[in-house]
Amino acid sequence: MKPHAPSLCFAIVAALALGLGGVARATGLATDVTGLYYTGVNSSNGLLSGGATDPHWTVTYASTNGGSSQNSTYKGAAYVVNNSNITSSAWTQNTSTSQWIVAPGATDPNNGNSVNTGGDFLPGNGNTGSNEGIYVYTLAFNIVGTGSGTVTNAVSIGITISADDQYAIYVNPAGNGTSLPTGSAAATGYSAWNNSTSATLQNGTNGTGTSGNSIFKVGTNYLVIVVDNTNSATGSSSSTATNASGLLVYQVGSAITINGNPIPETGTCLPLIAAVGLYGVFALRRGRQKVPASI
């Protein structure tokens, strides 16, 4: 991808300045952000078919017992949920530029409980106990810049998100999504299947890159979203019934800024356009009504 002209000029000037006299390169100055994809799209940002695998978002950790151990059945490239399953549900509707995705292993009660065919039913029927489903979705993206290590100039990334049932967002947590993240999340949301909320991931403006809710670094970074499929239960449950779960990520408006300046749209960045069909909120959630007769 050809660099943006302002970013290229900044990188050349910085490299020349830091190269004089053999002075060591400065720590982490971001000039561009690439690889931030919406859910459910291909590398050209086109919508994928239901049942297709998402080439960018991966479920890197999954547990069906509340995080006590992993369940590899539900790890791997995420699948795109069939649009028919979305339109008939109480979920936030797909947009013209993004679609719901789900962990591998999801079944479709509308298609004989077939697996990985665009269904969205996963284990998770309580918030504690033997059937709490936790699915960690991870997207690797890149921060272009000079120097190395922690980015010290101000970077801000905005996303809009829906999830069933609740979510927590992290940037570069320990393990980069291969384990259940610990510590404070950059943003959280609850009962999030039928509404979209916005979150801003930023590293602050204190010149060290550590005063915000996220720490970025020059090179590969990891956007990690933990989706907890609790069926909105308030207590322990040992039920083995499955119910709907998934994740939708997109953006409306200016998604990324560096030092307060918007990054222009590129083929590999989150498109900076308004998504249509934003809300599709109905009275009842499909997952509450439809539980398959057999799993």
MARSE-14773 format. One record per residue (C-alpha): residue in three letters; x, y, z. Coordinates in steps of 0.5 Angstrom, whole numbers. Example, Ala and Ser with C-alpha at 12.3 -4.5 7.8 and 13.67 -1.06 7.14 Angstrom:
2
 res    px    py    pz
 ALA    25    -9    16
 SER    27    -2    14
//
This chain:
295
 res    px    py    pz
 MET     0     0     0
 LYS     3     7    -2
 PRO     4    11     4
 HIS     0    17     5
 ALA     4    24     3
 PRO     4    27    10
 SER     6    21    13
 LEU    11    19     9
 CYS    14    26     9
 PHE    14    26    17
 ALA    18    19    17
 ILE    23    21    12
 VAL    24    28    16
 ALA    24    24    23
 ALA    29    18    20
 LEU    34    24    17
 ALA    34    27    24
 LEU    35    21    28
 GLY    40    18    24
 LEU    45    24    24
 GLY    51    23    29
 GLY    49    16    30
 VAL    44    18    35
 ALA    39    12    37
 ARG    32    12    34
 ALA    27    15    38
 THR    21    10    41
 GLY    15     9    38
 LEU    12    15    33
 ALA     6    13    29
 THR     5    15    22
 ASP    -1    10    20
 VAL    -5     5    22
 THR    -7    -1    17
 GLY   -11    -8    18
 LEU   -17    -6    22
 TYR   -22    -9    18
 TYR   -30   -10    20
 THR   -33   -16    22
 GLY   -35   -21    16
 VAL   -31   -18    10
 ASN   -26   -20     5
 SER   -19   -17     4
 SER   -23   -12    -1
 ASN   -28   -10     5
 GLY   -33   -13     1
 LEU   -39   -17     4
 LEU   -37   -25     5
 SER   -43   -30     4
 GLY   -46   -33    10
 GLY   -42   -39    13
 ALA   -36   -37    10
 THR   -30   -36    14
 ASP   -27   -29    16
 PRO   -20   -28    14
 HIS   -18   -23    19
 TRP   -22   -25    26
 THR   -20   -31    29
 VAL   -23   -34    36
 THR   -16   -35    39
 TYR   -19   -37    46
 ALA   -25   -41    48
 SER   -28   -44    54
 THR   -35   -47    56
 ASN   -34   -47    63
 GLY   -33   -40    65
 GLY   -25   -40    63
 SER   -23   -46    68
 SER   -20   -49    61
 GLN   -20   -48    54
 ASN   -25   -52    49
 SER   -21   -52    42
 THR   -28   -54    39
 TYR   -29   -47    38
 LYS   -23   -44    37
 GLY   -20   -42    30
 ALA   -23   -37    24
 ALA   -29   -34    25
 TYR   -35   -35    21
 VAL   -40   -31    18
 VAL   -47   -31    21
 ASN   -53   -32    15
 ASN   -56   -26    14
 SER   -63   -29    14
 ASN   -61   -31    22
 ILE   -60   -24    23
 THR   -66   -21    20
 SER   -71   -25    23
 SER   -68   -24    30
 ALA   -67   -18    35
 TRP   -60   -17    34
 THR   -57   -11    31
 GLN   -58   -11    24
 ASN   -52   -12    19
 THR   -50    -6    16
 SER   -48    -5     8
 THR   -41    -6    10
 SER   -40   -11    16
 GLN   -44   -17    18
 TRP   -44   -21    25
 ILE   -39   -27    26
 VAL   -39   -33    30
 ALA   -34   -38    33
 PRO   -33   -44    29
 GLY   -37   -50    32
 ALA   -43   -46    32
 THR   -50   -50    30
 ASP   -56   -47    26
 PRO   -62   -50    29
 ASN   -66   -47    22
 ASN   -61   -52    18
 GLY   -62   -59    22
 ASN   -57   -56    27
 SER   -51   -56    22
 VAL   -44   -54    24
 ASN   -41   -48    21
 THR   -46   -47    16
 GLY   -48   -40    18
 GLY   -51   -41    25
 ASP   -50   -38    31
 PHE   -52   -42    37
 LEU   -46   -44    42
 PRO   -46   -46    49
 GLY   -47   -41    54
 ASN   -53   -41    59
 GLY   -51   -38    65
 ASN   -45   -33    68
 THR   -42   -38    72
 GLY   -42   -46    73
 SER   -41   -51    67
 ASN   -44   -48    61
 GLU   -41   -41    61
 GLY   -39   -40    54
 ILE   -33   -35    53
 TYR   -30   -33    46
 VAL   -24   -29    45
 TYR   -24   -26    38
 THR   -18   -23    36
 LEU   -16   -18    30
 ALA    -8   -17    28
 PHE    -7   -10    26
 ASN    -1    -6    24
 ILE     2     1    27
 VAL     7     4    22
 GLY    12     9    25
 THR    19    10    26
 GLY    23     8    32
 SER    20     1    36
 GLY    17    -1    42
 THR    11     3    45
 VAL     8     9    41
 THR     9    16    45
 ASN     5    20    40
 ALA    -3    20    41
 VAL    -7    15    37
 SER   -14    14    37
 ILE   -18     8    34
 GLY   -26     9    35
 ILE   -30     2    34
 THR   -38     1    34
 ILE   -40    -6    37
 SER   -45   -10    38
 ALA   -44   -17    42
 ASP   -49   -23    45
 ASP   -49   -22    50
 GLN   -43   -18    53
 TYR   -36   -16    51
 ALA   -30   -13    54
 ILE   -25   -10    49
 TYR   -17   -10    50
 VAL   -11    -8    46
 ASN    -5   -12    47
 PRO    -7   -16    53
 ALA    -2   -21    56
 GLY    -2   -27    51
 ASN    -5   -23    45
 GLY   -12   -26    46
 THR    -9   -33    46
 SER   -11   -33    54
 LEU   -17   -30    57
 PRO   -15   -23    58
 THR   -14   -20    65
 GLY   -14   -13    68
 SER   -18    -7    66
 ALA   -21    -7    59
 ALA   -21    -1    55
 ALA   -29    -2    54
 THR   -34    -6    56
 GLY   -42    -7    55
 TYR   -47   -11    57
 SER   -54   -14    54
 ALA   -51   -12    48
 TRP   -54   -16    42
 ASN   -60   -11    40
 ASN   -56    -4    41
 SER   -49    -2    38
 THR   -45     2    43
 SER   -38     6    41
 ALA   -32     6    44
 THR   -25    10    43
 LEU   -19     6    44
 GLN   -13    11    46
 ASN    -6    12    49
 GLY    -7    19    52
 THR    -3    25    50
 ASN     2    25    56
 GLY     8    24    51
 THR     9    17    54
 GLY     3    13    51
 THR     1    10    57
 SER    -5    15    60
 GLY   -10    13    56
 ASN   -14     6    56
 SER   -10     3    51
 ILE    -2     2    50
 PHE     0     1    42
 LYS     7    -1    39
 VAL    10     0    33
 GLY     9    -6    29
 THR     4   -11    30
 ASN    -2   -10    35
 TYR    -8   -14    37
 LEU   -15   -12    38
 VAL   -18   -17    43
 ILE   -25   -17    44
 VAL   -28   -22    50
 VAL   -35   -24    48
 ASP   -39   -28    54
 ASN   -45   -32    52
 THR   -49   -32    58
 ASN   -56   -32    56
 SER   -57   -26    60
 ALA   -58   -31    66
 THR   -56   -28    73
 GLY   -54   -34    77
 SER   -50   -41    76
 SER   -53   -45    71
 SER   -51   -52    69
 SER   -56   -52    63
 THR   -53   -55    56
 ALA   -58   -52    52
 THR   -54   -47    46
 ASN   -57   -40    45
 ALA   -55   -35    40
 SER   -48   -31    40
 GLY   -44   -27    36
 LEU   -40   -21    35
 LEU   -41   -15    30
 VAL   -35    -9    29
 TYR   -36    -3    25
 GLN   -35     4    25
 VAL   -39    11    23
 GLY   -35    17    22
 SER   -28    18    23
 ALA   -25    12    26
 ILE   -17    13    27
 THR   -13    19    29
 ILE    -6    21    30
 ASN    -4    27    34
 GLY   -12    29    33
 ASN   -11    28    25
 PRO   -16    23    22
 ILE   -12    18    18
 PRO   -15    18    11
 GLU   -19    12     8
 THR   -15     6     5
 GLY   -16    -1     3
 THR   -14    -4     9
 CYS   -16     1    14
 LEU   -23     1    17
 PRO   -27     5    12
 LEU   -29    12    14
 ILE   -36    12    11
 ALA   -43    12    15
 ALA   -46     5    15
 VAL   -53     4    14
 GLY   -58     0    17
 LEU   -55     2    24
 TYR   -61    -1    28
 GLY   -65    -7    28
 VAL   -68    -7    35
 PHE   -74   -11    36
 ALA   -78   -13    42
 LEU   -75   -20    43
 ARG   -69   -23    42
 ARG   -69   -29    37
 GLY   -64   -33    42
 ARG   -69   -33    48
 GLN   -75   -36    43
 LYS   -71   -41    39
 VAL   -68   -47    43
 PRO   -67   -53    38
 ALA   -70   -59    40
 SER   -64   -63    40
 ILE   -56   -61    40
//
